[in-house]
């Protein structure tokens, strides 16, 4: 069994103490990447639930830093805190919490023992009390655990509606969470820690707060709200935290914010983001504040002046920003499941760790993205439409991105509403051709456009170049399906407008000094009683074309475009058709209010058997007479279950009784496909025949997947990996460097005479160039521009 597709951005990553490795939460594992190459080095496997936090153990003193540089703590939804040696990928110990842990920080705390300060790890965790009913108002709790003794200490720090993200200052003196419109801040005694000496204040705001960050040196806290504002509280807690060693103060922790005499000296508001702020992070020296959100732009604020500069065009909404102990590198996590490694301070993207792109979520499109994946069966790739109008080709066996194909040449703005999307992706069986359908949504019922594009494969897998573009191939009607004919350069598109079209490839002759180019043209058009054509498929040898006219299946000769047969009606409109291998059977899928999975005997033009199933997707083997159906488990109220919300059923075409079945999670929006397995997966397969598909891949609604042998009794678990493309360990230093370390790189300094600035003779060509984020306002640009057009003459002294 092979798993992959986990999210790399579900929680903020963490750098190792030397800054050479990056630890990221990926499902039930922690993936360790090289910060220099971006390649996977190792994985930490031990959690039974998703990992939600990773904290590198802070070195207590410089002398012992080398001993703890490769140790970290992780927390997960399985209710365990695990201590790892990530250099050796070994589990050291476990601490049981008993409740799902959603966030964890471990401040640098010392405890006095026998008159000496001893570093003692205490974990502050945000847990969810699952013993309370789901409608309970306070299900989130903040607890303290002594990681040395493995038990909880003290009482609850706070109770919240849901588990909140905990943020700690770099010194470990302050902790904070956002809770609706309040900011909760605790002062932790770091020298002689005792839970009863922890003090707390609240800072209030008029809008819901999303994130916060502490200044590394001064008593300053920043917080971002849901409207894009950033609030800077300076001198917070001067009254409440003024007592020595956390002595109690007479002030009430519920005092209002700075506008109402709260416990802060001043409060400053900055505003640039157009929507909610997703992260805030101070630089290590405290001079700058980094912020990010839906715009996909990192904003760098100068703390003293409020001036800002930008790192734009990251291509996706931003989730978190993490700096490294090595000040020359940092990383930013994006919502498209990418982690960019940045070279500081200019924030140049050095490497990108790219996972499979996450599903497109838009309430305005409903079910437009159901089962729109394409599969390159020859190269074991899945083609996933992305939000920025691309097709991502992802290697399922290596769990890595292969390439991205830009389908629509349009600028993507994450904050804008979706006005265009890719509705269909189809690849030929040999992977030589790809067809895409992109839809431009109408604005106020005007301006909608459907575009059909044919692509030819390049020199390597996942590389395609555009061959033909057809605007509105079926007038103004939408396209329901695209299929390629096996063994021929032919494709068929079916339309809701009541027809289907047969497309063939033709060579366009060019002069002798130019290469011939191939294009696609329409060869014929077919229809059946002007009914909407809702699905289409070819037989395995390509001799028969089946097209669904709503709930009627029509059979055609694709060469002559002649109707050769009609099969009886189904219960409801058919959304998918599949010929089952080389057998004489045809499977139909209906996904309306009367769902149905039916098997048809094509020679007899009759139904073999049928089930009433809420099917999400289906696939068939090209060589065997078997097929798989991904079905949803329905509840009495029509919704799906939260945990095991789907089932994969493997059928033999002639027998209505399932051969195998597997319960799966996140079935809505998922897909299934048969693939040719690799040697590692097929080593124990007794039913493997040369050239046959021996593996079944299940891709769930979150784009996580599992590849397994459908004829084994193995239980499916997404998150436990058995096959990974892991880079070998980086070579260590040798010779002089292994004993004394690397020599510092010295740059030669030459005395360069100072050159006075000479303005350009044609300043109007460059005065308006540059990013729109950094251009000054027109009130400053226009006088300078007009002054540059005037000729300046020296005035002679009289």
N, C-alpha and C positions, 0 to 999 in steps of 0.2 A: 504494500500500500504506500502510495506517495501522496503527500499533502503539500499545499502551497497556497499562494494568493492572500496570505495574511496581511493585515494592515500594518504599515511601518509607523503610522502617525497616531495610533490610538492613545498614546501617552508620550510625554516629553522624553527624549533619549537622554543619555548621560555619557560624558567623556570619561575615559580612564584618567588616573592621577597624572600620568605623563602625557596625556593628550594624543596618544598614538592610536587608540581604539575608541570606537563609538558603540555603545550598548543601546539597542532599541528593543522595545516590547513588540513582539510579533506573535499574536495569538497566545498560545500556551507556552511559548518559548521566548527566550531572550536571544536575539541575534547579535553577534559581535562582529563589527565591520572594521576594516582598516581605514583610518582617517586619511591616509595618503592615497590609497587606490580605490576606496569605496567598495572593495570586494569582501565577501563573507569569509570570516576567519574561523569562527566556531559558533556553536549554539549551546544554550543552557536549557536542558529539558528536565523538568521535575514537578512543575505545577500541573494540577488537574483542571484548572480553570484559566481564563484569560489573565495574562500578566498586566497589571495596571500601573506599576511603578518600579523603577530601578534606581537605586541610590548607591553610588560608589563610596565605599567606606572612607571617611576622611582620615588622613594620616595625622596622628596626635602630635608627633614631634618630627623634626627633620631627619633625625638618625634612624627612626623606625619607618620612614616613609616608604622605603624600598620593600619592606616586608608586607605592607598592607596595600601596596599600589594595585594589586590584582585581585582585590576582594570587593564584593558588592552585596547588597541586600536587595531582594525583590519581594513584591507583594502581589497577590492575585485574588481573583474572585473565588478561589477555592478555600479562602480563609487561612492561608499560611503565609508566613514570612520566612524566606529561605536565604541562607548565607552561602555565597558561592566563592570559589576560587576560579574566576573566569579565565585566567591564563591557562589553567589545566582543564577547564570545563568540568569541574567536579563540585558536587553538592557537599557542603560541609555540615550544616545543621539546619533544622527546621524549628520554627516557633509557631504554635497553633494559636490562632485568634478565634476561630470558630464562626466568624461572620465574614461576608464578602468585603474585601478591602479595596477601596476605590482610589485612595491616595495615601502617600507615606512620605515623611521627611525624617531625617536623622540628624539633628543638630550636633555640633561639636561640644559635648557636655563633659565636664569633669566632676568627679566625686572625691571628697576627701576621705582617705582611708589611712589610719595610723599616721596622721599628720602630713600625708603626701597627697597631691592631686593625681588621681588615676582616671584615665579616659574610660568612660563607661557609655556604651551605646544605648540610647533611649529612642524608641521609635514613636513618633506621633502619627497615628493612623486615622483615616476617615473611613468608617465602616457603615454598612447598611444593616439595620436591625430587621432581619427577615422574619423574626417571630411576631412582629406587629402586622396587622392587616394592611392590605395595599392602600386602603383609604385613610390610613393613619397620617396625621399631619406631620409628626416628627419621627422619621425613619432613619435620619442620619445622625451619627454619633462621632465625637472626637475622643479618642482614647490614647493612653500612654502605656507602652510596653517596655519593660526592662529586658533587653535582648540578651543580656548575660545570664539572667535567671530564667528567662523564657516565660514571664508572667506579666499580668497587668498590674500597674501601680497607680495609686491615686484614684480619684473619682473622674467622672466624665467632664471633659473641658467644656463641651457644648453639645446641644441637640439642635438639629436643623431639619428642614423639610426633606431634604435629600442629601446624600453624601457630597460634600464640597471638596474642591481642590485645595490642599494645604500648601502654603508658600512659606519658606523660611529665609531669613536673612543669611548672608554669607558668614557672619560671625556666629550664628545660631542663637543670638540673644532674643530675636523676635520671630513670632509665628503669626500668620494671618490667614483668614478666609473671607470670601465675599458671601453674604447672605442677604438676598434681595437688595434692599437699598442701604444696607449697613456693611461696614467694614469692621470685622472683629480682629483685634490685635492683642496678642499675649506677649508678656515679657518673661523670658525663661532665665532663671539664675544659672549661669553656665559654670560658675566656679564651684559652688557646693550645692548641687542640684537637690531640691526637695519639691515634690509635687505641690505641697501646700503653700509654697512661696511664689507660685505663678500668679501674676496679676494680669488683668484684662481691661481693655477700654473698647469703646465702640465709636466709630466715626460714621456720620450719616450723610446721605446724599438724596437728591430728589428723584433720581432714576435708578434703575436696577444696575448693579455693578457686576462686571464679568471677570475681571482679573486684577491682580495687584503685584507690586514689586517693592522690595526694600532697598534703600541706599546702602552700599557696602560700608560706608564710614560714618555717615551722619544719621541723625534721627529724622529721616525723610521717608515717606511711603507714598507711592503713586498707585492710582487705581483707574481703570478704564470702565466706562459705562456702556449701556446698550445703544446710545445715540452717537457714539464716536468721540465723546469728550474724555479728556485725561485730567484727573485732579491730582495735584501735588500738595500733600500735607507736610508742612515743615514744623519741626519741633513737637511732634505728637507725643503725648504721654508725659510731658514735662511735669504735670501736676500729679497724676496718678502713679507714675513710675519714679517719682522723686525720692521716695524712701530708700534707704540703703537695704540691699539684699532683698528687695521685694517687700519691704514693710508695708503694711496696710495704710491706705490713704482714706481720708474722710470723704473724698469725692465719689460720686456715684458713677458707675461705668456706663450708664445709659444717658449721660448728658448729650445734648445735641451736638451738631457739627460746628465748624468754626464760625458759621454765620450765627449760631446760637450759643456762643461761648463754649464750644466744645474743647476737648483737651488737645489742642494744637495751636501753635502760634499763628500761622497763616495758611491759607488754602488758595492755590493758584489753579486756574482752569485753562487748558490748551484744547484746541479743536482743529483737527484736520480731517480725520476719518469721517466718511459719509455714513457708515454703519458701525455696528458694535466693535469695540476693540477686543481682539482675541488674545494678545499677549503684550506684556510689558517686561522689560529687562534693563537694568542699569549696567553700564560698562564697569569693568573691574576697578577703574580709578574713580568712578562715580561722576565723571564729568558729562556723560551723555546718557540718554534714555532711549532705548529702542522700543518701537511700537509697531504693531501689524494687525491686519484685519482682513475683511472681505476684498479689499482692493488689490491684494497681491503685491503690495508695496511696503518695504521696510522704511519707516520714518525714523530718522536719527535726530533727536532733540538735544540741543545744547542746554544743559540744565540752568546755567546762570542767565542766559539771554533769551531762551525760548526760540532761538533760530533753529532751522531744520534743514536737513538735506535728505536725499531719497535714494533708495535702491529699487527702481521700478521693474516692471515686466518679468516678474517671477511666474506668471501664468496661472496662478491658482490662489484662492484664499489661504492665508497663513494661519497656522495653529499655535506654534511655539517657537521660541528662540533660546538656544542654549550656547553659552560660551565655554571655552576650553581652558584648562590650566595653562595651556600654551596660548598666549594672547594673540597669536597670529592666525588662529583658526576659530571658527564658530559654525553652527549649523542652524538651519531653519527648516521646520516641518510644514509641508503644504497639504491642503485638503485633497489633492489628487494623488495621494499616497507616494509622495516623493520627499526625500530629505536631501537638501542642498548643503554641501560643505563649502563654506565661504572663507575666502582669504581676507583677513582683516588688516588694516581698517577700511580698505576700499570696497569690501564686500563683493569681491569678484567670485563667481561660482567656479570652484575648482573641480569638484566631482559631484555627481548626483546619484543617490541610491534610489532607484525607481522600482516600486512594486507594481502590481496590477492595478490599473485605474479603477477607482471606486465607482459605484453605480451613480447614474444621473438622477437626482431627486428634484422633481418639480411638481407641485400640486396641480398646475394648470394642464399638464400633459397626460395625467391619469396613467393608463396602461400602455402608452406609446412605446415603452422600452421592454416589452415582454419578449423574451426569447429572440433577441436580435443579434446574438453572437454568431460569428462565422468561425468555422473550423478548417484549418489546413491539415488534412489528415496525413498527407505525405511527410510533413515536417513536424507534426505534433504541436501545432501552434493554435492558439485561440485568438480571434480578431475581436477586439472589444471597442465599441464606439465610445468616445470620450466627450466630455462637456465642451472642450475647445475645438470641436469639429475635426477630430483626428480619429484614425483607426490605430489602436495599439496592438501590435503583434507580440504575444507573450508565450514563451516556451514553457509548456506545462511540466515537462520532466525536469528541466533545469531551474524552474522557478525564477526566471529572469526575463527582463524586457529585451526583445530582439530589435524592434524598430517601431517608428511611428510614421504613419502616412497622413499628410495633411489633405483632407478631403475638400474643405471649403477655405478659400483664401479670404478669410475675414479676421479682423482683429477681435480677440475675445476679451471681454470685460467681465470679470466675475460678479460685479455688483449689478450688472444689467439683468433684466428679465430675459428668459430664453426666447429668442426670436427665430432660431434655426436649430435643427437637430438632425442626426443621422437615423433614419427609420429602419433601414434594412442593410445588411451586409451578407454577401454570398460569395463563396469561393468554389472554383471547380475542384473536382476530386484530386487532380494532380497538382493543384495550387498554381497553375500557370495563369489563370485569369481571376479577377475579382470584380464584383459589381457592387456599387453602393447607390443608395437612394437617400438624398438629403431633401428636407422639407423646410421651406421658409414659411413661417406662420403669417397669416394675413393680419394686417393692422386695421382695426375697425372694419373687418370683413372685406378688406381690399388689399391686393398685392401679394397673395399667396403664390408660391411657386414650388413645383416638384421637379427635381433634377435627377436624371439617371446617368450614371457615369460607369464606363468600362475601363478597367486597368489591366495592364500586362505586367507580368512578373519580370523583375530585373535579374541581375547576376547572382543574387543570393536570396535565401528564404526571408520573407517579410519585407522585401523591397519591391515596390510597385510604382510604375509611372503611368500617367494618365494617357489613355488612348482615344476615347470618344466621350463627348458630352452631349446629352439629349435633354433639352428643356421641355417640360410638360409632355412626356412620351405618350400619355393617355389623356390628352387635353388637360382639363383641370381636375381630373379624378386622381385619387391616391392609388399607390401601388401596394398590393397585398402580398406578393411573393415574387422572388427571383430565383430561378433554378438553371443550372448548366447541364447540358446533355453530355453524358459520359462518352468519351472517345471522340467527340466532335466539337468543333468551334461554333457552338450554337447555344443560345440562352433563350429563356421564355420569361416574360414578365406578365403577371396577371393584375387586373385592375378592378377596383370597385365600381368603375364606370361602365362595366358590362362587356369587356372584351379582354383578350390576351394577344400579345404580340410575340412573334418569333424573330429573334435577332441572330444574324450570322456575321462572322468576321470576313472582311474582304481586304485585299491588299491594294493600296493606293500606289500606282506606278509613279515614279519620279524620274527625272533626268538621270543619265548614266553616272553623273558625278555625285548623286545623292542616294541615300539608302531608301529602300521601299518602306513605307509606313503602313501599318494595319489599322483599320477602323471597323466599326460595327454599324450595320444598317438593318433596317426592318425588312424582313423577307415576306412575311404574311401576317394577317390579322384574323383572329377567330372569335366567335361569340356563340352563346347559346341562349336564345329567347330573351336577349337583352338583360339577363340576370347578372348581378355582380359576380365577378370571378374572384373568389376568396382564397384559393390555394392552388398550388401546382406542384407536380413532381414528375420525374422521368423514371422509367424502369431501369434495372441494373445494366441492361445492354443498350439502353437508349432507343429502343424500337417503339415504345409506347409512351405517350404523353397523357397524363391524367390531370384534369383541371376541374376544380370544384366550382359549380355555378350555384352559389349559396349552399343548399342542402342536397344538391344532385351532383353526382360524379360523372363527368364526361370523359371518354377515352378517344384519343386522336392519334393519327399518323403524322408525326412531326415533319416528315419530308414533304408530304403533299398537303398538309393542313386539312386533312379530311376526318370527319367524325366517324368513328368505327363502332362506338357503343355507348350506352348510357346505363348506369347502375341505379338501382332504386334509391329513394330518398332517405336521408338521415333525419334524426329528430330535429336538428337545428342547423344553422349555417356552419359549414366546415371551415376550420381555420388552419388545418395542416393535413397534408397527404404524404404517405410514405409507402413505396413498394418494399416489401420485406425480402431483401436479398435477391436470390434467384428463384424464390418460390412464386407461385401464382397468386399470392395474396397481397392485398392493398389495405393499409391501415388509415383510418380517418380519425381526426380529433375535432371535437366541437367544444368551445369554451364559453358558450352563452349561458342563459338561465337554465337551459336544459342540456347539461354537459353529457358528452357521450364519447367513449372510445369504442370504435367498431372495426371489425375485421371483415373484409369483403373478398369473396372468391371471384377473381376477374374472369376466368373462362366461363363460369356459370352466371356471371352478372347478378350475384346474390350475396346476402349477408351470411357470414360464417358464424359470428357471435358478437356480442357487444356488452359493454359495461356502462353504467352511469357513474362516471368519475369526474371530479374536478381536476382535470389534467392541466399542468402548467407547461410541460414540454414532452417531447418524445423523440426517439432516435431508433434506427434499425441497423443491423449488421449487414454489410455488403456481401458476405459470403454464407452466413448462416441464416436459417429461417427463424430468427428471434429478434425481438425488439424490446426496448425499455421505455417505461412511462414514468414520468415524475408527476405524482398526484398530490393534491392538497387534502389535508384532513380537515373537514368542516366541523364547526361547532353548531349547536342549536340556533344561535343567533346569526349564523352565517359567517362569522369571523374564523380565523385560523388559530390554532393553538400556539402558545408562545414558545414552548420548548421543542418537542418532536412534532413539528407542524407539517410534515410531509412524509411521503413514502415512495421509494423507487421500486417498481414492479417489473420483473423480467418475465416475458411471455415467450412461449413458442407459438408460432402463428396458427397452428392447427388446434391448439389446446387452450380453452379459456381459463384454465387454472394456472396461476402464476408459478413459475419455476422457482424463483427466489424473490425475496423482498427485503428491503432495508429501510429503517426509519431514519430520517434526516431532519436537520434543522434549517430554518431560513429558506424554505422551498419556494416561497413566492418570489417571482423574478428570477428563478434559477433555470438551469438547462442541463441536459445530459447528452453524451455523445460517445460512440464507440471509437477507439483508437487502437493502432498497432502498438503493443507494449514493447518495452525495451528488454534487454537481457536480464537486468536485475530484477524486474518485476515478473518476468515469465519463467524464471528458473524453476519455480515450483509448480508451474501450470501443467497439468497432465493433458489438457485439451488443446494445447497450442499446436496449430498447423501452420506450415510455412505460408506467410503472406496473409494470414487471417488476423482480424482484430481479436485480441485477447483481453483488452482492458476497457473498462467503462469509466468515464470521467463524469463526476457530478460537480457542477459549478453552482454555488448557492447564490442567494440574492445579494450577498455582500461581496461577491466575486472571490470568495474562498473556495477551494476545490480539493477534491480527493480523487485519486486514480487507483482503481482496485481491480482485481480479477473477479468478474461476476460469478464465476463458478466455484469460488472458495467460500468458506464459512466465516470469513474475517469480518468483525464488527467495525463499522465505519466510525472514525473519529477524526474530525478536521482539527488539526493543531499538533498532532504527534507525527513527526517527520521520520521517514525511514530512508530517504534518499535526498541528498542535498548537494549542490555544487559548491563545495567549500574549498576556499583557497588554502594552499599549504602555508605553514607559518612563515612569516617574513624572516629572511636571513639575518642573523645577529651580527653585531660588529666583530671584526677580526683584527688581529695585530695590535697596533698602537691604540686604536679606538676601543678595543675590548678591555684595555687596562686603564687608560686615562680618560677615555671618552672622546667624543668628536671635538676636533679643533674648531674654534669659532671662525666663521667666515668673515674675513676682513675685506672691506671695500676700500680701494685706493682713493684717496682724497687729493684732488688736484686743485691748485689755485686757479680759479676761473674768474677773470675780471668781470666786474659788474657791468651789465649791459642795460642801458636805459630803455624803457619801454617806448617803442615807436608805433603809433597808431597806424592802422591799415589805410591805404589810400582809397580803398573801396569798402568802407565799414558797413554799408547797407547790405552786403552779401552775407555777412555773418552775424549781424546784430540780433536777428530774430531766430537764429539756429539754436538748437539745444532742446532739452526736455521741457515740457510745459510746466513741470513741477518747480523748476528753478528759475524760470523767466521772471524778471521784475514786472511790476504792474505797468499798464500802458501810460500812466501819468509820468513815469520815469523814462519809459522807452521812447515815447514820441518826441519830447524835447531833444533827446540825444540824437534821434534819427534825423530830425529836421536840421539840427545844428551841423550834422555831418554833411548835409547837402550844400551848406553855405560856404562860400570861399572866404577865408580869413586873410586879411591883408595887414601887414604891420603898419602902425601909425608912426609917421615921422615926427620927431621932436622939433617943435618950432624954436 
